[in-house]
Amino acid sequence: MKIIIVEDDPRVGDFLRRGLDAEGHSTELVCDGRQALAFIRHGEPDLVILDRMLPGIDGIQICTEIRSLGLPCRILMLSALAEVEDRVKGLRSGADDYLSKPFHLEELLARIDAVMQRDRQAQPRDTVLRYADLAMDLERYTVSRGERTLGFTAKELKILELLLRNPERVLSRERILNQVWGMNEDPLTNVVDVYMARLRKKIDTDGLTRLIHTRRGLGYVLSSSGS
């Protein structure tokens, strides 16, 4: 996904860029409001992460301008202004979501997923997710690998769907906890590791190429290469 980050604080901007690049996104960092509008007009981003307080033109003005131009990108506004009236003003200017600073990267990623999910729901939905010889039918919630049909619990299916929607991308334990169980970070639980072990026993068996890999200290990835 192509993301333009509009943020005048170098530390925050670098944090966002590195975090989103690590998730496999293509990012462009812009520090000035006026420059941002030119980038957004010509760059055709899928998402704009927009700081509210900027030099030149503030985030509210940029957001209003994007919407007046009819540009199709989603907008996630960031701000240290966290009062209800501030959030309402940001949303009424055309932002799809409003996240108060400071925030955790995992929450930002979850907000991005939620915002972009609106576009996916508005479009014709693929009924089958595929990766290598693994396939998941989203209407019947059946899973097969090659010619073999596999059985899964409801939670296992949710994890597998998350992996299949993000192939080759490392998903942290915290992100899986958040999206599958609705839990925030909990360093004392090993529920994700337990469920990933169950998925491996069902998917990576009988001498087949391993698809689920652990990235020590980072999380899990669905990959046929193991890299």
C-alpha positions as CSV (number, residue, x, y, z in Angstrom):
1,M,0.0,0.0,0.0
2,K,1.2,3.5,-0.9
3,I,1.2,5.9,2.1
4,I,2.1,9.5,2.4
5,I,3.1,10.6,5.9
6,V,2.7,14.3,6.6
7,E,4.6,15.0,9.9
8,D,6.8,17.9,10.8
9,D,8.4,16.3,13.9
10,P,11.5,14.4,12.5
11,R,11.4,11.8,15.3
12,V,7.7,11.0,14.9
13,G,8.1,11.0,11.1
14,D,11.0,8.6,11.1
15,F,9.3,6.3,13.6
16,L,6.2,6.1,11.3
17,R,8.2,5.6,8.2
18,R,10.4,2.9,9.6
19,G,7.5,1.1,11.2
20,L,5.3,1.2,8.0
21,D,8.2,0.2,5.7
22,A,8.8,-2.8,8.0
23,E,5.1,-3.8,7.4
24,G,5.8,-3.8,3.6
25,H,4.2,-0.5,2.7
26,S,5.7,2.1,0.3
27,T,6.0,5.4,2.2
28,E,6.8,9.0,1.5
29,L,7.6,11.4,4.3
30,V,6.7,15.1,3.9
31,C,7.3,17.7,6.6
32,D,5.5,20.8,5.2
33,G,1.8,21.3,4.6
34,R,2.1,23.1,1.2
35,Q,4.5,20.5,-0.1
36,A,2.2,17.8,1.2
37,L,-0.7,18.9,-1.1
38,A,1.5,18.6,-4.2
39,F,2.7,15.1,-3.2
40,I,-0.9,14.0,-2.5
41,R,-2.2,15.4,-5.7
42,H,0.4,13.7,-7.9
43,G,1.4,10.7,-5.8
44,E,-2.0,9.0,-5.8
45,P,-1.6,7.5,-2.3
46,D,-3.9,4.9,-0.9
47,L,-3.6,6.5,2.6
48,V,-2.5,9.8,4.0
49,I,-1.3,9.9,7.6
50,L,-1.8,13.5,8.4
51,D,-0.5,15.5,11.4
52,R,-3.0,18.2,12.4
53,M,-0.5,20.9,13.5
54,L,1.8,21.7,10.6
55,P,3.8,24.7,9.3
56,G,2.4,26.5,6.2
57,I,-1.1,24.8,6.0
58,D,-2.4,22.9,9.0
59,G,-3.9,19.4,8.8
60,I,-7.5,20.5,8.9
61,Q,-7.0,22.7,5.8
62,I,-5.1,19.9,4.0
63,C,-7.9,17.4,4.8
64,T,-10.6,19.8,3.5
65,E,-8.6,20.4,0.3
66,I,-8.1,16.7,-0.3
67,R,-11.9,16.1,0.0
68,S,-12.8,19.2,-2.2
69,L,-10.5,17.8,-4.9
70,G,-12.4,14.5,-4.8
71,L,-9.2,12.5,-4.2
72,P,-10.0,8.9,-3.3
73,C,-7.3,8.3,-0.6
74,R,-8.2,7.5,3.0
75,I,-7.0,10.0,5.7
76,L,-5.8,9.1,9.2
77,M,-5.3,12.3,11.3
78,L,-2.7,12.4,14.1
79,S,-2.8,15.1,16.8
80,A,-1.7,15.9,20.3
81,L,-5.1,17.6,20.6
82,A,-7.2,15.0,22.2
83,E,-10.4,16.8,23.3
84,V,-13.7,15.7,21.9
85,E,-14.2,18.9,20.0
86,D,-10.8,18.5,18.4
87,R,-11.5,15.0,17.2
88,V,-14.9,16.1,15.9
89,K,-13.4,18.9,14.0
90,G,-10.8,16.6,12.4
91,L,-13.5,14.0,11.4
92,R,-15.8,16.7,10.1
93,S,-13.0,18.1,7.9
94,G,-13.0,14.7,6.1
95,A,-10.6,12.5,8.0
96,D,-11.6,8.8,8.1
97,D,-10.1,8.4,11.6
98,Y,-8.4,10.5,14.3
99,L,-5.6,9.1,16.5
100,S,-4.3,11.0,19.5
101,K,-0.6,11.3,20.3
102,P,1.2,9.5,21.9
103,F,0.2,6.2,20.4
104,H,1.6,2.7,20.0
105,L,2.6,1.4,16.5
106,E,0.3,-1.6,17.0
107,E,-2.7,0.7,17.5
108,L,-1.8,2.7,14.4
109,L,-1.6,-0.5,12.3
110,A,-4.9,-1.6,13.6
111,R,-6.5,1.7,12.8
112,I,-5.0,1.6,9.3
113,D,-6.4,-1.9,8.8
114,A,-9.9,-0.7,9.9
115,V,-9.8,2.3,7.7
116,M,-8.7,0.4,4.6
117,Q,-11.2,-2.4,5.4
118,R,-14.0,0.0,4.5
119,D,-12.7,0.1,0.9
120,R,-12.4,-3.7,0.7
121,Q,-15.9,-4.1,2.0
122,A,-17.2,-1.7,-0.6
123,Q,-15.6,-3.7,-3.5
124,P,-16.5,-7.1,-4.7
125,R,-14.9,-9.5,-2.3
126,D,-12.7,-12.5,-3.3
127,T,-14.4,-15.5,-1.8
128,V,-11.2,-17.6,-1.8
129,L,-7.9,-16.5,-0.3
130,R,-4.9,-18.4,-1.7
131,Y,-1.2,-18.7,-1.0
132,A,1.0,-21.4,-2.6
133,D,-1.1,-24.5,-2.4
134,L,-3.1,-23.3,0.7
135,A,-6.7,-22.1,0.0
136,M,-9.4,-20.7,2.3
137,D,-13.0,-20.4,1.1
138,L,-14.5,-17.4,3.0
139,E,-18.1,-18.3,2.3
140,R,-17.9,-21.9,3.5
141,Y,-15.0,-21.3,5.8
142,T,-13.2,-24.4,4.6
143,V,-9.5,-24.8,4.1
144,S,-7.5,-27.0,1.9
145,R,-3.8,-27.6,1.2
146,G,-3.4,-29.2,-2.2
147,E,-6.0,-32.0,-2.4
148,R,-6.4,-32.3,1.3
149,T,-9.2,-30.6,3.3
150,L,-8.3,-29.4,6.7
151,G,-10.3,-28.8,9.8
152,F,-10.0,-25.7,12.1
153,T,-11.6,-24.1,15.1
154,A,-13.1,-20.6,14.8
155,K,-10.1,-18.9,16.3
156,E,-7.7,-20.8,14.1
157,L,-9.7,-19.7,11.1
158,K,-9.4,-16.1,12.1
159,I,-5.6,-16.3,12.5
160,L,-5.3,-18.1,9.2
161,E,-7.4,-15.5,7.4
162,L,-5.2,-12.8,8.9
163,L,-2.0,-14.6,7.6
164,L,-3.5,-15.1,4.2
165,R,-4.5,-11.5,3.9
166,N,-0.9,-10.5,4.8
167,P,1.4,-13.0,3.0
168,E,5.1,-12.4,3.3
169,R,4.5,-9.8,6.0
170,V,5.7,-10.4,9.6
171,L,2.8,-10.1,12.0
172,S,3.7,-9.4,15.6
173,R,2.1,-11.4,18.5
174,E,0.6,-8.1,19.7
175,R,-1.1,-7.5,16.4
176,I,-2.5,-11.0,16.2
177,L,-3.8,-10.6,19.8
178,N,-5.4,-7.3,18.9
179,Q,-7.1,-8.4,15.7
180,V,-8.1,-12.0,16.6
181,W,-8.9,-11.6,20.4
182,G,-9.4,-7.9,20.6
183,M,-6.7,-7.7,23.3
184,N,-4.0,-5.1,23.8
185,E,-0.4,-6.1,24.5
186,D,-0.1,-8.7,27.2
187,P,3.5,-10.0,27.7
188,L,2.4,-12.7,30.1
189,T,0.2,-14.6,27.6
190,N,1.4,-17.3,25.2
191,V,-2.0,-17.9,23.6
192,V,-0.7,-16.8,20.1
193,D,2.2,-19.2,20.3
194,V,-0.1,-22.0,21.3
195,Y,-2.5,-21.4,18.4
196,M,0.3,-21.0,15.9
197,A,1.7,-24.4,17.0
198,R,-1.8,-25.8,16.3
199,L,-1.9,-24.3,12.8
200,R,1.6,-25.6,12.0
201,K,0.5,-29.2,13.0
202,K,-2.4,-29.0,10.6
203,I,-0.8,-27.1,7.7
204,D,2.9,-28.0,7.7
205,T,2.7,-31.8,7.7
206,D,3.6,-34.8,5.6
207,G,6.8,-33.4,4.3
208,L,5.1,-30.4,2.7
209,T,6.9,-27.1,2.3
210,R,6.7,-25.1,5.6
211,L,4.5,-22.1,5.2
212,I,4.3,-20.7,8.8
213,H,7.6,-19.4,10.1
214,T,8.6,-17.8,13.4
215,R,10.7,-14.6,13.3
216,R,12.3,-14.6,16.7
217,G,11.5,-11.4,18.6
218,L,9.2,-10.2,15.8
219,G,6.3,-12.6,15.3
220,Y,5.1,-14.9,12.5
221,V,5.0,-14.8,8.7
222,L,3.3,-16.9,6.0
223,S,6.0,-17.6,3.5
224,S,6.9,-20.4,1.1
225,S,10.5,-19.4,1.0
226,G,11.2,-19.4,4.7
227,S,13.1,-16.1,4.4
